[in-house]
């Protein structure tokens, strides 16, 4: 093979961008093709009339190892959520927080009727057990036993109230699975990461993340072309070459990294091990007059009741004032799955939920600004799935995979997979 391999990266999400950066930095001649008009994949921000609406992955965990390695967090100018959450039920709200991060919440946390003293002690015990573990440890032994988050928490002795009123909506937001049927490995990894570094968003919106990665790709000599879709990947005429067809023509490459969404990756590579069972969600954004405070500060507002209301509400402008014009409160409500309700009905459900949680509040002026329906937000992660996921080298020779579906569904998984794919390509091309 030639000394400078020509490598195509198909897909401009986080995995593809990280792969392209490491490939170009490792001496390859790299071109990244993205079918949309901008990079980012499931990490996008829509700007309109002074508002910012995030789509796909809507929050960043700064303590993710790959995030710390691949991003300049200082340059992202992060706006951080306060730890914990406000648990909401009809006519009742309570705060669950880490008193070390928010000392003023100590009384409300200690006397929170939604959780027991035993729950608090078990949370502390988990933190103590996990504190010195590297996050990747939780996915090291994929041959070992696995179980659902719900079963794991029950075995740990957590109360029904804690599991149903806090964990179900909180991890429903993380895994898009309020039933807690997701693998315990996801819970352990994210629990450890959140306890270490919390959650945040960039001041300019989540799309600042792929924009920074794209800048780094170009800085090390990689090329990025948007508005160009890869439609076929097959063996090329030369030994080890790959022929790629796009909507703009056909070309031959020394290696191809497929970094598209899972259904497209399966179609391009023929790999049945790529998971395509999806978790979906709908996020709706609203404006309120500024004196309509949710009194939750920079915390999530969790729906403790499994009803037709939203799983959780995010006070965006409280966390990041840059997300909304002055004098306006920006909120979002996320519904899990694919509700058949139209935009106006979802807004009515959100208003009904808020009015039940805040009987004295006024939400008649709740204004719908934007609705984002994401059909494939994550792949399903039942117990045992992580030992069955494909490897970067699983496709045919000279074709590689980069996507969170080779690790686990998260920003961490996507970024780590991009680096793994780049390393595999560079190692194979050097032989």
LUMKE-813204 format. One record per residue (C-alpha): residue number from 0; residue in one letter; chain; x, y, z. Coordinates in steps of 0.1 Angstrom, whole numbers, plus 2048, in hexadecimal, padded with zeros to 3 digits. Layout:
<rs>
<NUM, "A", "A", <X, Y, Z>> ...
</rs>
This chain:
<rs>
<0, "X", "A", <800, 800, 800>> <1, "X", "A", <80B, 823, 7F9>> <2, "X", "A", <81E, 836, 815>> <3, "X", "A", <801, 84F, 819>> <4, "X", "A", <7E0, 83C, 81A>> <5, "X", "A", <7C1, 84D, 80C>> <6, "X", "A", <7A5, 848, 825>> <7, "X", "A", <781, 851, 822>> <8, "X", "A", <76C, 857, 840>> <9, "X", "A", <746, 853, 839>> <10, "X", "A", <733, 867, 852>> <11, "X", "A", <739, 888, 865>> <12, "X", "A", <72C, 880, 887>> <13, "X", "A", <742, 880, 8A6>> <14, "X", "A", <751, 85D, 89E>> <15, "X", "A", <759, 867, 87A>> <16, "X", "A", <769, 888, 884>> <17, "X", "A", <77F, 879, 89F>> <18, "X", "A", <789, 85D, 886>> <19, "X", "A", <792, 877, 86C>> <20, "X", "A", <7A6, 88C, 884>> <21, "X", "A", <7BB, 86E, 890>> <22, "X", "A", <7C0, 861, 86D>> <23, "X", "A", <7CB, 882, 85F>> <24, "X", "A", <7E1, 887, 87E>> <25, "X", "A", <7F0, 865, 877>> <26, "X", "A", <7FB, 86D, 854>> <27, "X", "A", <7DE, 861, 83F>> <28, "X", "A", <7CE, 875, 822>> <29, "X", "A", <7AB, 878, 830>> <30, "X", "A", <78A, 884, 822>> <31, "X", "A", <76A, 883, 837>> <32, "X", "A", <749, 883, 825>> <33, "X", "A", <729, 88E, 836>> <34, "X", "A", <707, 88B, 825>> <35, "X", "A", <6F8, 8A8, 838>> <36, "X", "A", <701, 8CC, 833>> <37, "X", "A", <714, 8CD, 854>> <38, "X", "A", <728, 8B5, 86A>> <39, "X", "A", <71C, 8A9, 88C>> <40, "X", "A", <705, 88B, 886>> <41, "X", "A", <6EF, 889, 8A5>> <42, "X", "A", <700, 8A7, 8B5>> <43, "X", "A", <6F0, 8C5, 8A6>> <44, "X", "A", <6E4, 8E8, 8B0>> <45, "X", "A", <6C9, 8FC, 89E>> <46, "X", "A", <6CC, 922, 8A3>> <47, "X", "A", <6AC, 936, 89D>> <48, "X", "A", <6A1, 958, 8A9>> <49, "X", "A", <6BB, 95A, 8C4>> <50, "X", "A", <6B3, 937, 8D1>> <51, "X", "A", <6C9, 917, 8D0>> <52, "X", "A", <6B8, 8F5, 8CD>> <53, "X", "A", <6CE, 8D6, 8D2>> <54, "X", "A", <6C5, 8B6, 8C0>> <55, "X", "A", <6D1, 892, 8C6>> <56, "X", "A", <6EA, 890, 8E2>> <57, "X", "A", <6DF, 8AF, 8F6>> <58, "X", "A", <6F8, 8AF, 912>> <59, "X", "A", <71D, 8A9, 917>> <60, "X", "A", <72D, 895, 933>> <61, "X", "A", <74F, 8A7, 936>> <62, "X", "A", <75F, 88A, 94A>> <63, "X", "A", <75C, 872, 92D>> <64, "X", "A", <780, 867, 926>> <65, "X", "A", <77D, 86B, 900>> <66, "X", "A", <76D, 88E, 905>> <67, "X", "A", <78B, 899, 91A>> <68, "X", "A", <7A3, 88A, 900>> <69, "X", "A", <793, 897, 8E0>> <70, "X", "A", <784, 8B9, 8EA>> <71, "X", "A", <791, 8DA, 8F7>> <72, "X", "A", <777, 8DE, 913>> <73, "X", "A", <782, 901, 91C>> <74, "X", "A", <77C, 90D, 8F9>> <75, "X", "A", <759, 8FF, 8FA>> <76, "X", "A", <751, 917, 916>> <77, "X", "A", <73B, 8FE, 928>> <78, "X", "A", <71C, 906, 93B>> <79, "X", "A", <716, 8EC, 957>> <80, "X", "A", <6F7, 8DD, 965>> <81, "X", "A", <6F4, 8DB, 98B>> <82, "X", "A", <6F7, 8B8, 998>> <83, "X", "A", <6D8, 8A4, 9A0>> <84, "X", "A", <6B4, 8AC, 995>> <85, "X", "A", <693, 8B9, 99F>> <86, "X", "A", <67A, 89C, 9A2>> <87, "X", "A", <657, 8A7, 998>> <88, "X", "A", <635, 898, 9A0>> <89, "X", "A", <612, 8A8, 9A0>> <90, "X", "A", <613, 8C4, 9BA>> <91, "X", "A", <635, 8B8, 9C7>> <92, "X", "A", <659, 8BF, 9BF>> <93, "X", "A", <679, 8B4, 9D1>> <94, "X", "A", <69E, 8B9, 9CB>> <95, "X", "A", <6B8, 89D, 9CA>> <96, "X", "A", <6DB, 8AB, 9C7>> <97, "X", "A", <6FF, 8A6, 9D2>> <98, "X", "A", <703, 8BD, 9F0>> <99, "X", "A", <728, 8BF, 9EA>> <100, "X", "A", <720, 8D0, 9C9>> <101, "X", "A", <702, 8E4, 9D5>> <102, "X", "A", <704, 8E9, 9FB>> <103, "X", "A", <6E3, 8FC, 9FC>> <104, "X", "A", <6D1, 8DD, 9F1>> <105, "X", "A", <6DC, 8C9, A0F>> <106, "X", "A", <6BB, 8CD, A23>> <107, "X", "A", <6A5, 8C5, A05>> <108, "X", "A", <6BA, 8A8, 9FB>> <109, "X", "A", <6BC, 899, A1E>> <110, "X", "A", <696, 89C, A23>> <111, "X", "A", <68C, 892, A00>> <112, "X", "A", <66D, 87C, A04>> <113, "X", "A", <673, 86B, 9E2>> <114, "X", "A", <692, 858, 9EE>> <115, "X", "A", <69C, 847, A0D>> <116, "X", "A", <6BA, 84A, A23>> <117, "X", "A", <6C4, 828, A17>> <118, "X", "A", <6C3, 835, 9F3>> <119, "X", "A", <6DA, 851, 9FC>> <120, "X", "A", <6F2, 839, A0D>> <121, "X", "A", <6F1, 821, 9EF>> <122, "X", "A", <6F9, 83E, 9D7>> <123, "X", "A", <717, 847, 9EC>> <124, "X", "A", <722, 823, 9ED>> <125, "X", "A", <721, 821, 9C7>> <126, "X", "A", <735, 841, 9C4>> <127, "X", "A", <74F, 832, 9DD>> <128, "X", "A", <751, 812, 9C9>> <129, "X", "A", <755, 823, 9A7>> <130, "X", "A", <76B, 841, 9B1>> <131, "X", "A", <78C, 832, 9A8>> <132, "X", "A", <781, 81E, 98A>> <133, "X", "A", <789, 829, 966>> <134, "X", "A", <767, 82C, 954>> <135, "X", "A", <771, 814, 938>> <136, "X", "A", <774, 7F9, 954>> <137, "X", "A", <74E, 7F5, 952>> <138, "X", "A", <751, 7E7, 92F>> <139, "X", "A", <771, 7D3, 933>> <140, "X", "A", <762, 7B2, 93C>> <141, "X", "A", <747, 7AE, 921>> <142, "X", "A", <747, 788, 925>> <143, "X", "A", <73B, 78C, 949>> <144, "X", "A", <718, 78E, 955>> <145, "X", "A", <701, 7AC, 94D>> <146, "X", "A", <6DF, 7B7, 958>> <147, "X", "A", <6C6, 7D3, 954>> <148, "X", "A", <6CA, 7F4, 967>> <149, "X", "A", <6A9, 7ED, 979>> <150, "X", "A", <6B4, 7CA, 985>> <151, "X", "A", <6D6, 7D7, 98F>> <152, "X", "A", <6C7, 7F3, 9A5>> <153, "X", "A", <6AE, 7DC, 9B4>> <154, "X", "A", <6CA, 7C4, 9BE>> <155, "X", "A", <6DD, 7E1, 9CD>> <156, "X", "A", <6BF, 7E7, 9E4>> <157, "X", "A", <6B3, 808, 9D6>> <158, "X", "A", <68F, 811, 9DF>> <159, "X", "A", <672, 811, 9C7>> <160, "X", "A", <66E, 836, 9CB>> <161, "X", "A", <692, 83D, 9C2>> <162, "X", "A", <691, 827, 9A4>> <163, "X", "A", <670, 832, 996>> <164, "X", "A", <670, 857, 99E>> <165, "X", "A", <694, 860, 999>> <166, "X", "A", <6A8, 845, 986>> <167, "X", "A", <68D, 83D, 96D>> <168, "X", "A", <689, 861, 960>> <169, "X", "A", <6AD, 86A, 965>> <170, "X", "A", <6BB, 84C, 952>> <171, "X", "A", <69D, 84D, 93B>> <172, "X", "A", <6AD, 86E, 92F>> <173, "X", "A", <6D0, 85E, 92B>> <174, "X", "A", <6C6, 83C, 91C>> <175, "X", "A", <6A4, 846, 90D>> <176, "X", "A", <697, 828, 921>> <177, "X", "A", <681, 830, 93F>> <178, "X", "A", <67B, 80B, 945>> <179, "X", "A", <6A0, 808, 94F>> <180, "X", "A", <6A4, 7E9, 939>> <181, "X", "A", <6C6, 7F6, 92C>> <182, "X", "A", <6E6, 7E5, 936>> <183, "X", "A", <6F3, 7ED, 959>> <184, "X", "A", <715, 7F5, 948>> <185, "X", "A", <707, 815, 93B>> <186, "X", "A", <6FA, 81E, 95D>> <187, "X", "A", <71C, 817, 96E>> <188, "X", "A", <730, 82A, 954>> <189, "X", "A", <719, 849, 954>> <190, "X", "A", <715, 849, 97A>> <191, "X", "A", <73B, 849, 97E>> <192, "X", "A", <73F, 865, 963>> <193, "X", "A", <723, 87B, 970>> <194, "X", "A", <730, 878, 994>> <195, "X", "A", <752, 883, 988>> <196, "X", "A", <74A, 89F, 970>> <197, "X", "A", <725, 8A6, 96E>> <198, "X", "A", <713, 8B1, 94E>> <199, "X", "A", <716, 8D1, 939>> <200, "X", "A", <70F, 8E1, 917>> <201, "X", "A", <726, 8F8, 903>> <202, "X", "A", <71B, 91C, 904>> <203, "X", "A", <716, 91C, 8DE>> <204, "X", "A", <702, 8FC, 8DE>> <205, "X", "A", <70C, 8D7, 8DA>> <206, "X", "A", <715, 8DC, 8B6>> <207, "X", "A", <734, 8EE, 8C2>> <208, "X", "A", <742, 8CB, 8C9>> <209, "X", "A", <742, 8BE, 8A5>> <210, "X", "A", <74C, 8E1, 899>> <211, "X", "A", <76B, 8DF, 8AF>> <212, "X", "A", <773, 8BC, 8A3>> <213, "X", "A", <76F, 8C6, 87F>> <214, "X", "A", <787, 8E3, 884>> <215, "X", "A", <7A1, 8CB, 892>> <216, "X", "A", <79C, 8B4, 874>> <217, "X", "A", <7A4, 8D0, 85C>> <218, "X", "A", <7C2, 8DC, 872>> <219, "X", "A", <7D3, 8BB, 86D>> <220, "X", "A", <7CD, 8BA, 848>> <221, "X", "A", <7AC, 8A6, 845>> <222, "X", "A", <792, 8B0, 82C>> <223, "X", "A", <76D, 8B3, 833>> <224, "X", "A", <752, 8B3, 819>> <225, "X", "A", <72D, 8B7, 822>> <226, "X", "A", <70E, 8B1, 80D>> <227, "X", "A", <71E, 891, 7FF>> <228, "X", "A", <70F, 86F, 807>> <229, "X", "A", <721, 84D, 805>> <230, "X", "A", <709, 834, 7F5>> <231, "X", "A", <71E, 815, 7EF>> <232, "X", "A", <73F, 806, 7FD>> <233, "X", "A", <74E, 7E8, 7EB>> <234, "X", "A", <76F, 7D8, 7E2>> <235, "X", "A", <784, 7EC, 7CA>> <236, "X", "A", <798, 7E0, 7AC>> <237, "X", "A", <7B9, 7DF, 7BE>> <238, "X", "A", <7C4, 7C9, 7DB>> <239, "X", "A", <7B7, 7D8, 7FB>> <240, "X", "A", <7A6, 7F5, 7EA>> <241, "X", "A", <782, 801, 7F0>> <242, "X", "A", <76B, 80F, 7D6>> <243, "X", "A", <753, 829, 7E4>> <244, "X", "A", <735, 836, 7D1>> <245, "X", "A", <726, 858, 7DC>> <246, "X", "A", <70B, 86D, 7CD>> <247, "X", "A", <727, 87F, 7BC>> <248, "X", "A", <739, 862, 7AB>> <249, "X", "A", <750, 845, 7B3>> <250, "X", "A", <774, 844, 7C0>> <251, "X", "A", <78D, 82A, 7CE>> <252, "X", "A", <79C, 82D, 7F1>> <253, "X", "A", <7B6, 81A, 804>> <254, "X", "A", <79F, 818, 822>> <255, "X", "A", <77C, 823, 82C>> <256, "X", "A", <76F, 82B, 84F>> <257, "X", "A", <749, 827, 850>> <258, "X", "A", <73D, 83F, 86B>> <259, "X", "A", <719, 843, 862>> <260, "X", "A", <6FA, 83D, 876>> <261, "X", "A", <6F4, 818, 87E>> <262, "X", "A", <6DA, 80F, 864>> <263, "X", "A", <6EF, 81F, 848>> <264, "X", "A", <70F, 80F, 855>> <265, "X", "A", <6FE, 7ED, 854>> <266, "X", "A", <6F2, 7F3, 831>> <267, "X", "A", <714, 7FE, 825>> <268, "X", "A", <728, 7E2, 836>> <269, "X", "A", <70F, 7C6, 837>> <270, "X", "A", <718, 7C0, 85C>> <271, "X", "A", <6F9, 7B1, 86E>> <272, "X", "A", <70B, 7B7, 890>> <273, "X", "A", <705, 7DD, 88D>> <274, "X", "A", <6E7, 7E4, 8A4>> <275, "X", "A", <6CA, 7F5, 893>> <276, "X", "A", <6AF, 7F3, 8AE>> <277, "X", "A", <6AA, 817, 8B7>> <278, "X", "A", <6A0, 82C, 8D5>> <279, "X", "A", <68D, 84B, 8CA>> <280, "X", "A", <684, 86C, 8DB>> <281, "X", "A", <672, 88D, 8D4>> <282, "X", "A", <67F, 8AE, 8E4>> <283, "X", "A", <669, 8CC, 8E3>> <284, "X", "A", <676, 8EF, 8EB>> <285, "X", "A", <661, 90B, 8FB>> <286, "X", "A", <664, 92F, 905>> <287, "X", "A", <656, 93E, 925>> <288, "X", "A", <655, 962, 932>> <289, "X", "A", <673, 967, 949>> <290, "X", "A", <65F, 969, 96A>> <291, "X", "A", <652, 945, 966>> <292, "X", "A", <66E, 934, 97A>> <293, "X", "A", <66F, 90E, 97E>> <294, "X", "A", <682, 912, 99F>> <295, "X", "A", <699, 8F6, 995>> <296, "X", "A", <6B8, 90B, 98D>> <297, "X", "A", <6CF, 8F9, 976>> <298, "X", "A", <6C1, 8D6, 97D>> <299, "X", "A", <6AD, 8BF, 968>> <300, "X", "A", <688, 8BD, 970>> <301, "X", "A", <67E, 898, 971>> <302, "X", "A", <65B, 88A, 96C>> <303, "X", "A", <657, 871, 989>> <304, "X", "A", <637, 864, 97A>> <305, "X", "A", <637, 84D, 95C>> <306, "X", "A", <61B, 85D, 94A>> <307, "X", "A", <615, 86E, 928>> <308, "X", "A", <629, 88C, 933>> <309, "X", "A", <64E, 893, 92A>> <310, "X", "A", <669, 87E, 939>> <311, "X", "A", <67C, 89D, 944>> <312, "X", "A", <67E, 8C2, 93F>> <313, "X", "A", <69F, 8D6, 93B>> <314, "X", "A", <6A2, 8FA, 946>> <315, "X", "A", <6BA, 903, 929>> <316, "X", "A", <6BC, 929, 92E>> <317, "X", "A", <6C3, 924, 953>> <318, "X", "A", <6E1, 90D, 94B>> <319, "X", "A", <6EC, 920, 92C>> <320, "X", "A", <6DE, 944, 929>> <321, "X", "A", <6ED, 945, 906>> <322, "X", "A", <6D2, 92D, 8FA>> <323, "X", "A", <6B7, 947, 8FB>> <324, "X", "A", <6B1, 96C, 8F6>> <325, "X", "A", <6B1, 982, 916>> <326, "X", "A", <691, 982, 929>> <327, "X", "A", <686, 960, 91D>> <328, "X", "A", <687, 93E, 92F>> <329, "X", "A", <68F, 921, 917>> <330, "X", "A", <683, 8FF, 921>> <331, "X", "A", <682, 8DD, 90F>> <332, "X", "A", <66E, 8BE, 916>> <333, "X", "A", <679, 89C, 90A>> <334, "X", "A", <661, 87F, 902>> <335, "X", "A", <66F, 85C, 8FF>> <336, "X", "A", <667, 847, 8E1>> <337, "X", "A", <652, 853, 8C3>> <338, "X", "A", <632, 861, 8D1>> <339, "X", "A", <616, 864, 8B8>> <340, "X", "A", <60B, 885, 8C6>> <341, "X", "A", <611, 8A3, 8AF>> <342, "X", "A", <625, 8C2, 8BA>> <343, "X", "A", <607, 8D5, 8C9>> <344, "X", "A", <5FC, 8B6, 8DD>> <345, "X", "A", <61F, 8B1, 8EB>> <346, "X", "A", <620, 8D6, 8F5>> <347, "X", "A", <5FE, 8D1, 907>> <348, "X", "A", <60C, 8B3, 91A>> <349, "X", "A", <62A, 8C7, 925>> <350, "X", "A", <615, 8E4, 930>> <351, "X", "A", <5FE, 8CC, 944>> <352, "X", "A", <61C, 8BC, 955>> <353, "X", "A", <62C, 8DE, 95E>> <354, "X", "A", <60B, 8EA, 96C>> <355, "X", "A", <607, 8CB, 981>> <356, "X", "A", <62A, 8CE, 98F>> <357, "X", "A", <626, 8F4, 995>> <358, "X", "A", <602, 8FA, 99F>> <359, "X", "A", <609, 91F, 9A6>> <360, "X", "A", <61D, 924, 986>> <361, "X", "A", <611, 933, 966>> <362, "X", "A", <618, 91F, 946>> <363, "X", "A", <5FC, 92B, 930>> <364, "X", "A", <616, 93F, 91B>> <365, "X", "A", <62B, 921, 914>> <366, "X", "A", <636, 926, 8F0>> <367, "X", "A", <642, 909, 8DA>> <368, "X", "A", <662, 913, 8C7>> <369, "X", "A", <670, 8F3, 8B8>> <370, "X", "A", <669, 8CE, 8B8>> <371, "X", "A", <685, 8B5, 8B0>> <372, "X", "A", <67B, 891, 8A9>> <373, "X", "A", <699, 879, 8A9>> <374, "X", "A", <68F, 856, 89C>> <375, "X", "A", <6B2, 847, 8A2>> <376, "X", "A", <6C0, 858, 8C1>> <377, "X", "A", <6D1, 839, 8CF>> <378, "X", "A", <6D3, 814, 8C8>> <379, "X", "A", <6C3, 7FE, 8E2>> <380, "X", "A", <6DB, 7F1, 8FD>> <381, "X", "A", <6CC, 7D3, 90F>> <382, "X", "A", <6E1, 7BE, 926>> <383, "X", "A", <6FC, 7AB, 913>> <384, "X", "A", <6FC, 7C0, 8F3>> <385, "X", "A", <71E, 7D0, 8F8>> <386, "X", "A", <72F, 7AE, 8F4>> <387, "X", "A", <71E, 7AA, 8D2>> <388, "X", "A", <726, 7CB, 8C2>> <389, "X", "A", <73D, 7CC, 8A3>> <390, "X", "A", <762, 7D5, 8A4>> <391, "X", "A", <772, 7F1, 88F>> <392, "X", "A", <782, 7D6, 879>> <393, "X", "A", <763, 7C0, 875>> <394, "X", "A", <75A, 7CA, 851>> <395, "X", "A", <76C, 7BE, 833>> <396, "X", "A", <791, 7C5, 82F>> <397, "X", "A", <79A, 7EA, 82C>> <398, "X", "A", <777, 7F4, 839>> <399, "X", "A", <774, 7FF, 85D>> <400, "X", "A", <758, 80A, 875>> <401, "X", "A", <756, 829, 88B>> <402, "X", "A", <737, 82F, 89F>> <403, "X", "A", <72A, 82C, 8C2>> <404, "X", "A", <71A, 80B, 8B8>> <405, "X", "A", <73D, 7FC, 8BA>> <406, "X", "A", <740, 807, 8DF>> <407, "X", "A", <720, 814, 8F0>> <408, "X", "A", <706, 82E, 8E8>> <409, "X", "A", <715, 84F, 8F4>> <410, "X", "A", <72C, 86C, 8EA>> <411, "X", "A", <748, 858, 8FC>> <412, "X", "A", <740, 83A, 8E7>> <413, "X", "A", <740, 84D, 8C6>> <414, "X", "A", <761, 860, 8CD>> <415, "X", "A", <773, 841, 8DA>> <416, "X", "A", <767, 82D, 8BB>> <417, "X", "A", <775, 848, 8A4>> <418, "X", "A", <797, 846, 8B4>> <419, "X", "A", <797, 81F, 8B3>> <420, "X", "A", <78E, 81F, 88E>> <421, "X", "A", <7AA, 837, 885>> <422, "X", "A", <7C3, 823, 899>> <423, "X", "A", <7B8, 803, 887>> <424, "X", "A", <7BB, 813, 865>> <425, "X", "A", <7DE, 822, 86C>> <426, "X", "A", <7EB, 801, 87A>> <427, "X", "A", <7DE, 7ED, 85D>> <428, "X", "A", <7EB, 805, 843>> <429, "X", "A", <80E, 805, 852>> <430, "X", "A", <812, 7DF, 84E>> 
</rs>
